[in-house]
Amino acid sequence: MTLTEKLLARASGKTHVQPGENAWVNVDVLMTHDVCGPGTIGVFKREFGNDAKVWDRSKVVIIPDHYIFTADSMSNRNVDILRDFVREQGLPYFYDVIDDPNGHWQFDASKGQLKQQYGKNFAGVCHTTLPWKGHLRPGEVLVGTDSHTCMAGAFNQFATGIGNTDAGFVLGTGKILLKVPETMRFFLEGEMQPGVMAKDIILHVIGDIGFDGATYRAMQWEGPGVHAMNMDDRMTIANMAIEAGGKNAIFPYDEKTGEYVRERVAENGTKADFEPVEADGDQLFVFDRTYDLSKLEPTVACHPDPGQRKLARELTTVKLDRAYIGSCTGGKTSDFLAFARVVKGRSVKIHTFGVPATTKVVAELKAAQMDGRSVWSILEDAGVQMTENASCAACLGGPQDTFGRMNEKALKCISATNRNFPGRMGHKESQVFLASPYTVAASALTGHITDPREVLA
């Protein structure tokens, strides 16, 4: 069996499963957030009763992160709905934006978007918060009411996004009915050249197979190129499985995975034991392809979908209006460090927005030093508008006052985020070009899409 098949077999109490088979799977963690959480809670109460209790309080994680730093009253209300449910159920894992468990969230627009407006428990984007707070463990099943839940597959997990109805059922039973997906294998060998990042790998692959090329399939990543990657790089790749239509992404377990997980479960006091899965020697794949990382170049996904692959050096005539670095895919500390290496001592030529994925990233960027200066100050001095309010922000548009949102038509933005369908970051007639933090930084300096190797050299 493949990694995904072994995970689903274990979680369903079976010795063997095969693609196309339906299986009742026991869920280890359910995650929801402020966009889908209220709907999920509504389904749960409708089907199980207003006084019903969730199946296991320790396995529910609620993370407000999407429409947070906005004056939109309905968005603020959604966070209050989550808080009320957490209080009713006595849930321990709620990363609230305010500290008062009986309070109400209201964003203060008069304070602006740049300075901190959150309490001590707020964490940031759900997909980067889950590993940071010790909720991801190899060999487990994670479901979340967000399509990019697949990012957790970097940790040798089965992780996938589900809808509110399924999530409401999981809240009450801890189970979900899943069809076992076929598995596609992506075998990585060779070493990435200077200027190339993990984001270029996944953009290259999606361009190769198409933005629907992995529809309801598991994307399994193997090879020496995988084992050479750090966990941030693996998360970047796993995150965008859904951009190819994938059901999930899955990585093999190794000591890098174990070290990362052990450190964070110890830090947060979450469940410490885990049991990884290893693939069998006789795996069957519906697709099996090898990629030589040494041959990859900085890559861009052009409007209007992630499958529109071109090389950055082929797009130098594309003039830009803004640049954006952030989100679960491109807002990690390592992403900002790469961005800072390019812009250090220079100035951006277009409006450039920086949104750290978590509050921990904010702290790390202020503490990390380059040439005796904090990375945060290097970014600000380069002209990057940095916000301390870690969130999804303009990655998915949001209300009109969302930080970095494109409210005008015909704007062109190069972004380190993960999705570029029309209207994704705001106005439906704006255009988004997806690229690595290196490429986004280089393009911010020139005002047009730029191969970062030109600047790094």
C-alpha positions as CSV (number, residue, x, y, z in Angstrom):
1,M,0.0,0.0,0.0
2,T,1.0,3.6,-0.5
3,L,1.4,6.0,2.4
4,T,-2.1,7.4,2.0
5,E,-3.6,3.9,1.8
6,K,-1.7,2.7,4.9
7,L,-2.9,5.8,6.9
8,L,-6.5,5.3,5.9
9,A,-6.4,1.5,6.5
10,R,-5.1,2.1,10.0
11,A,-7.6,4.9,10.8
12,S,-10.5,2.7,9.6
13,G,-9.4,-0.4,11.5
14,K,-8.6,-2.4,8.4
15,T,-5.5,-4.3,7.4
16,H,-5.8,-3.2,3.8
17,V,-7.7,-0.6,1.6
18,Q,-7.5,0.1,-2.1
19,P,-8.3,3.0,-4.3
20,G,-12.0,3.6,-4.9
21,E,-13.0,1.8,-1.7
22,N,-15.1,3.7,0.8
23,A,-14.0,3.6,4.4
24,W,-15.3,5.0,7.7
25,V,-12.2,6.8,9.1
26,N,-11.5,7.8,12.7
27,V,-10.4,11.4,12.9
28,D,-7.5,12.4,15.1
29,V,-7.9,16.2,14.8
30,L,-10.7,18.5,13.4
31,M,-9.7,22.1,12.7
32,T,-12.1,24.9,11.8
33,H,-11.8,28.7,11.6
34,D,-13.9,31.8,11.6
35,V,-15.2,31.5,8.0
36,C,-16.5,27.9,8.2
37,G,-16.7,27.4,12.0
38,P,-20.1,29.1,12.5
39,G,-21.6,27.0,9.7
40,T,-20.0,23.8,11.1
41,I,-21.4,24.7,14.6
42,G,-24.8,25.3,13.1
43,V,-24.8,21.9,11.4
44,F,-23.6,20.2,14.6
45,K,-26.4,21.7,16.7
46,R,-29.1,21.1,14.1
47,E,-28.2,17.4,13.7
48,F,-27.1,16.5,17.3
49,G,-29.1,19.0,19.4
50,N,-28.4,22.3,21.1
51,D,-27.1,20.6,24.2
52,A,-24.9,18.0,22.4
53,K,-21.2,17.7,23.2
54,V,-18.4,17.2,20.7
55,W,-17.0,13.7,20.5
56,D,-13.6,14.6,22.0
57,R,-12.8,18.0,23.4
58,S,-9.0,17.4,23.0
59,K,-9.3,16.7,19.3
60,V,-11.0,20.0,18.2
61,V,-8.8,23.0,17.3
62,I,-10.4,26.3,16.5
63,I,-8.3,29.1,14.9
64,P,-9.8,32.5,13.9
65,D,-7.5,33.7,11.1
66,H,-9.3,34.6,7.8
67,Y,-11.5,37.7,8.2
68,I,-10.1,39.1,11.5
69,F,-8.5,42.5,11.1
70,T,-11.4,44.2,9.5
71,A,-14.1,46.5,10.7
72,D,-16.7,44.4,8.9
73,S,-19.3,43.7,11.7
74,M,-20.3,40.3,10.4
75,S,-16.7,39.1,10.3
76,N,-16.2,40.2,13.9
77,R,-19.4,38.5,14.8
78,N,-18.1,35.2,13.5
79,V,-15.3,35.2,15.9
80,D,-17.8,35.8,18.7
81,I,-19.7,32.7,17.6
82,L,-16.6,30.6,17.9
83,R,-15.9,32.0,21.4
84,D,-19.4,31.2,22.6
85,F,-19.1,27.6,21.3
86,V,-15.7,27.1,22.9
87,R,-17.1,28.3,26.2
88,E,-20.2,26.0,25.9
89,Q,-18.1,23.0,25.1
90,G,-15.1,23.7,27.3
91,L,-12.7,23.3,24.4
92,P,-9.0,23.8,25.3
93,Y,-7.6,24.6,21.9
94,F,-8.9,28.0,20.8
95,Y,-6.5,30.6,19.6
96,D,-8.7,33.7,20.2
97,V,-7.9,37.2,19.0
98,I,-8.8,38.6,22.4
99,D,-8.1,37.4,25.9
100,D,-11.5,37.9,27.6
101,P,-13.4,34.6,27.2
102,N,-16.6,36.5,27.7
103,G,-15.7,39.4,25.5
104,H,-16.6,40.5,22.0
105,W,-14.2,41.1,19.1
106,Q,-14.2,44.4,17.4
107,F,-11.3,45.6,15.1
108,D,-10.4,49.2,15.8
109,A,-9.8,50.7,12.3
110,S,-8.6,54.0,13.9
111,K,-5.4,52.2,15.0
112,G,-4.6,51.2,11.5
113,Q,-3.5,47.9,10.1
114,L,0.2,47.8,11.0
115,K,0.4,47.6,14.8
116,Q,-0.7,44.7,16.9
117,Q,-4.4,44.3,17.7
118,Y,-4.6,40.9,19.4
119,G,-4.2,39.2,22.7
120,K,-1.7,36.7,24.1
121,N,-3.5,33.6,22.8
122,F,-3.9,34.7,19.2
123,A,-1.7,32.7,16.8
124,G,-2.4,33.5,13.1
125,V,-3.1,31.4,10.0
126,C,-4.5,28.0,10.9
127,H,-2.2,25.8,8.7
128,T,1.0,27.3,10.2
129,T,-0.5,27.4,13.7
130,L,-1.3,23.7,13.7
131,P,2.3,22.5,13.5
132,W,3.6,25.4,15.7
133,K,1.2,24.6,18.5
134,G,1.9,20.8,18.4
135,H,-1.4,19.6,16.8
136,L,0.3,17.6,13.9
137,R,1.7,14.2,14.5
138,P,2.9,11.6,11.9
139,G,0.5,8.7,11.2
140,E,-2.6,10.7,12.1
141,V,-5.7,11.9,10.3
142,L,-6.4,15.6,10.2
143,V,-9.5,17.1,8.6
144,G,-10.2,20.9,8.4
145,T,-12.8,23.2,7.0
146,D,-10.3,24.7,4.6
147,S,-8.9,23.4,1.3
148,H,-5.3,24.0,2.3
149,T,-5.5,21.6,5.2
150,C,-3.5,19.4,2.9
151,M,-0.4,21.3,4.0
152,A,-0.2,19.0,7.1
153,G,0.7,16.1,4.7
154,A,4.3,17.3,5.1
155,F,4.2,15.6,8.5
156,N,3.4,12.1,7.2
157,Q,-0.3,12.6,7.9
158,F,-3.5,12.1,5.9
159,A,-4.8,15.7,5.9
160,T,-7.6,17.1,3.7
161,G,-10.2,19.8,3.6
162,I,-13.8,19.1,4.2
163,G,-17.1,21.1,4.1
164,N,-19.3,22.3,6.9
165,T,-21.7,19.4,6.7
166,D,-18.9,16.8,7.0
167,A,-17.3,18.8,9.8
168,G,-20.5,19.0,11.7
169,F,-20.8,15.2,11.5
170,V,-17.2,14.8,12.7
171,L,-17.8,17.1,15.6
172,G,-20.5,14.8,16.8
173,T,-19.0,11.4,15.9
174,G,-15.3,11.7,15.3
175,K,-15.7,9.8,12.0
176,I,-15.9,10.6,8.3
177,L,-16.6,8.5,5.3
178,L,-13.8,8.8,2.7
179,K,-13.2,7.3,-0.7
180,V,-9.6,6.0,-0.8
181,P,-7.8,8.1,-3.5
182,E,-5.5,6.8,-6.1
183,T,-1.8,7.8,-5.6
184,M,0.5,9.8,-7.8
185,R,4.2,9.7,-7.0
186,F,6.5,12.6,-7.5
187,F,10.1,11.5,-7.1
188,L,12.6,14.3,-6.6
189,E,16.3,14.0,-7.2
190,G,19.2,16.5,-7.6
191,E,19.7,19.8,-5.8
192,M,18.0,23.1,-6.3
193,Q,20.2,25.8,-7.9
194,P,20.7,29.2,-6.3
195,G,17.6,31.4,-6.7
196,V,15.2,28.4,-6.8
197,M,12.9,27.5,-3.9
198,A,10.3,24.9,-2.9
199,K,7.6,27.2,-4.4
200,D,9.2,26.8,-7.8
201,I,9.0,23.0,-7.4
202,I,5.3,22.9,-6.8
203,L,4.6,25.5,-9.5
204,H,6.6,23.5,-12.0
205,V,4.7,20.3,-11.1
206,I,1.3,21.9,-11.3
207,G,2.2,23.4,-14.6
208,D,3.3,20.0,-15.7
209,I,0.1,18.1,-14.7
210,G,-2.4,20.9,-14.8
211,F,-4.5,22.6,-12.1
212,D,-6.9,19.6,-12.2
213,G,-4.2,17.0,-12.9
214,A,-4.4,15.4,-9.4
215,T,-8.2,15.6,-8.9
216,Y,-9.2,13.4,-6.0
217,R,-5.7,11.8,-5.9
218,A,-3.0,11.6,-3.3
219,M,0.2,13.4,-4.3
220,Q,3.1,11.4,-2.7
221,W,6.5,13.0,-2.6
222,E,9.6,10.8,-2.4
223,G,13.3,10.8,-3.3
224,P,16.6,12.3,-2.1
225,G,15.4,15.7,-3.0
226,V,12.6,15.4,-0.5
227,H,14.8,14.2,2.3
228,A,17.2,17.2,1.7
229,M,14.3,19.6,2.3
230,N,13.5,21.2,5.6
231,M,10.0,21.1,7.0
232,D,9.1,24.6,5.8
233,D,9.9,23.5,2.2
234,R,7.8,20.4,2.5
235,M,4.9,22.4,3.9
236,T,5.1,24.8,0.9
237,I,4.8,21.9,-1.5
238,A,2.1,20.0,0.4
239,N,0.0,23.2,0.8
240,M,-0.5,23.5,-2.9
241,A,-1.7,20.0,-3.6
242,I,-5.2,21.4,-3.7
243,E,-4.1,23.7,-6.5
244,A,-3.7,20.6,-8.7
245,G,-7.1,19.3,-7.5
246,G,-5.4,16.8,-5.1
247,K,-7.2,15.2,-2.2
248,N,-4.1,15.3,-0.1
249,A,-0.3,15.5,-0.2
250,I,1.8,13.0,1.7
251,F,5.5,13.0,2.6
252,P,7.5,10.1,4.1
253,Y,8.6,10.3,7.7
254,D,12.2,11.0,8.6
255,E,14.2,12.3,11.6
256,K,13.6,15.9,10.4
257,T,9.9,15.3,10.8
258,G,10.3,13.6,14.2
259,E,12.6,16.3,15.6
260,Y,10.2,19.1,14.5
261,V,7.2,17.4,16.0
262,R,8.8,16.3,19.3
263,E,10.0,19.9,19.9
264,R,6.6,21.4,19.4
265,V,4.4,18.9,21.3
266,A,6.8,19.2,24.2
267,E,6.6,23.0,24.0
268,N,2.8,23.0,24.0
269,G,1.9,20.0,26.1
270,T,-0.1,18.3,23.4
271,K,-0.2,14.6,22.8
272,A,3.4,13.3,22.5
273,D,3.1,9.8,21.1
274,F,2.8,9.1,17.4
275,E,3.4,6.2,15.0
276,P,4.5,7.1,11.4
277,V,3.7,5.0,8.4
278,E,6.1,3.6,5.9
279,A,5.2,2.7,2.3
280,D,5.3,-0.9,1.2
281,G,7.8,-2.0,-1.4
282,D,5.1,-2.9,-3.9
283,Q,3.2,0.3,-4.1
284,L,0.9,0.9,-7.1
285,F,0.7,4.3,-8.6
286,V,-1.6,5.8,-11.2
287,F,1.2,8.2,-12.1
288,D,4.9,8.1,-11.4
289,R,7.3,10.7,-12.5
290,T,10.9,11.8,-11.6
291,Y,11.9,15.4,-11.5
292,D,15.5,16.6,-11.5
293,L,15.6,19.7,-9.2
294,S,18.9,20.9,-10.6
295,K,17.1,21.7,-13.9
296,L,14.4,23.8,-12.4
297,E,14.4,27.6,-12.8
298,P,12.4,30.4,-11.0
299,T,8.8,29.8,-12.0
300,V,5.6,31.8,-12.1
301,A,2.0,30.8,-12.3
302,C,0.2,33.3,-14.4
303,H,-3.4,34.6,-14.3
304,P,-6.0,33.0,-14.2
305,D,-5.0,29.7,-12.6
306,P,-2.1,28.0,-10.9
307,G,-1.5,25.7,-13.9
308,Q,-0.4,28.6,-16.2
309,R,3.3,28.0,-15.8
310,K,6.0,30.2,-17.3
311,L,9.6,30.9,-16.3
312,A,10.3,34.2,-14.6
313,R,12.9,35.1,-17.2
314,E,10.2,34.8,-19.9
315,L,7.9,37.4,-18.2
316,T,10.1,40.5,-17.9
317,T,7.7,42.6,-19.9
318,V,4.9,42.1,-17.4
319,K,4.7,45.3,-15.4
320,L,3.4,45.1,-11.9
321,D,1.4,47.3,-9.5
322,R,2.1,45.5,-6.3
323,A,3.9,42.6,-4.5
324,Y,2.7,40.5,-1.6
325,I,4.4,38.1,0.7
326,G,2.4,36.2,3.3
327,S,-0.2,33.4,3.8
328,C,0.2,29.8,4.9
329,T,2.3,29.1,1.8
330,G,4.6,32.1,1.8
331,G,4.4,33.8,5.2
332,K,6.7,31.5,7.2
333,T,9.9,32.9,8.8
334,S,12.1,31.2,6.2
335,D,10.0,32.9,3.4
336,F,10.6,36.3,4.9
337,L,14.3,35.6,5.4
338,A,14.6,34.8,1.7
339,F,12.7,37.9,0.8
340,A,14.9,40.0,3.0
341,R,18.1,38.7,1.5
342,V,17.0,40.1,-1.9
343,V,15.7,43.5,-0.8
344,K,18.3,44.2,1.9
345,G,19.9,47.7,1.3
346,R,17.5,48.3,-1.7
347,S,14.1,49.9,-2.1
348,V,11.0,48.4,-3.7
349,K,9.5,50.3,-6.6
350,I,5.8,49.1,-6.2
351,H,3.4,48.8,-3.3
352,T,4.7,45.8,-1.3
353,F,2.8,44.2,1.5
354,G,4.2,41.7,4.1
355,V,1.8,39.6,6.3
356,P,3.5,37.1,8.6
357,A,1.6,33.8,8.9
358,T,1.8,33.7,12.7
359,T,2.6,35.8,15.7
360,K,5.6,33.7,16.2
361,V,6.9,34.7,12.8
362,V,6.4,38.4,13.8
363,A,8.5,37.8,16.9
364,E,11.2,35.9,15.0
365,L,11.5,38.5,12.3
366,K,12.0,41.2,14.9
367,A,14.6,39.1,16.7
368,A,16.5,37.7,13.7
369,Q,19.5,39.7,12.6
370,M,21.2,40.4,9.3
371,D,24.3,42.4,9.3
372,G,23.5,43.7,12.8
373,R,19.9,44.8,12.1
374,S,16.6,43.1,12.6
375,V,15.0,41.5,9.6
376,W,11.8,43.4,10.3
377,S,13.6,46.7,10.1
378,I,15.4,45.6,6.9
379,L,12.1,44.9,5.3
380,E,10.5,48.2,6.5
381,D,13.5,50.2,5.4
382,A,13.2,48.6,1.9
383,G,9.7,50.0,1.7
384,V,7.7,46.9,2.6
385,Q,4.5,47.6,4.5
386,M,4.8,45.1,7.3
387,T,1.8,44.3,9.6
388,E,2.1,42.7,13.0
389,N,-1.4,41.4,12.6
390,A,-0.7,37.8,11.4
391,S,-3.6,36.5,9.4
392,C,-4.7,35.3,5.9
393,A,-5.3,39.0,5.0
394,A,-5.5,39.6,1.2
395,C,-4.6,36.0,0.2
396,L,-8.3,35.4,-0.3
397,G,-9.6,38.9,-0.7
398,G,-11.9,39.5,2.2
399,P,-13.8,42.7,3.1
400,Q,-12.8,46.0,1.4
401,D,-10.6,47.1,4.3
402,T,-8.5,44.0,4.4
403,F,-4.8,44.7,4.5
404,G,-3.2,44.5,1.0
405,R,-6.5,43.7,-0.8
406,M,-6.7,44.7,-4.4
407,N,-9.8,46.9,-4.6
408,E,-9.2,48.3,-8.1
409,K,-9.6,46.5,-11.4
410,A,-6.7,45.9,-13.7
411,L,-4.1,45.7,-10.9
412,K,-1.4,43.2,-11.3
413,C,0.2,41.6,-8.3
414,I,3.0,39.1,-7.8
415,S,2.4,37.1,-4.7
416,A,4.0,34.3,-2.6
417,T,0.5,33.0,-1.8
418,N,-1.1,29.9,-3.3
419,R,-4.1,30.7,-5.4
420,N,-4.7,33.1,-8.3
421,F,-8.2,32.5,-9.7
422,P,-10.0,35.7,-10.8
423,G,-11.0,37.7,-7.8
424,R,-8.9,35.7,-5.3
425,M,-7.1,38.7,-3.9
426,G,-9.9,41.3,-4.4
427,H,-11.3,42.8,-7.6
428,K,-12.4,40.2,-10.1
429,E,-10.6,42.1,-12.9
430,S,-7.3,42.1,-11.1
431,Q,-4.5,39.6,-11.9
432,V,-2.3,37.6,-9.5
433,F,1.0,36.0,-10.5
434,L,2.2,33.3,-8.1
435,A,5.9,33.0,-7.4
436,S,8.5,32.2,-4.7
437,P,9.6,34.8,-2.1
438,Y,12.8,35.3,-4.1
439,T,11.0,36.1,-7.3
440,V,8.4,38.3,-5.5
441,A,11.2,40.2,-3.8
442,A,13.2,40.7,-7.1
443,S,10.1,41.8,-8.9
444,A,9.2,44.3,-6.1
445,L,12.6,45.9,-6.7
446,T,12.2,46.3,-10.4
447,G,8.4,46.8,-10.9
448,H,8.1,44.0,-13.4
449,I,8.4,40.2,-13.1
450,T,12.1,39.5,-12.6
451,D,14.2,36.3,-12.4
452,P,15.7,36.6,-8.9
453,R,19.0,35.2,-10.1
454,E,19.6,38.6,-11.7
455,V,19.3,40.4,-8.4
456,L,21.0,37.7,-6.2
457,A,24.0,37.7,-8.5
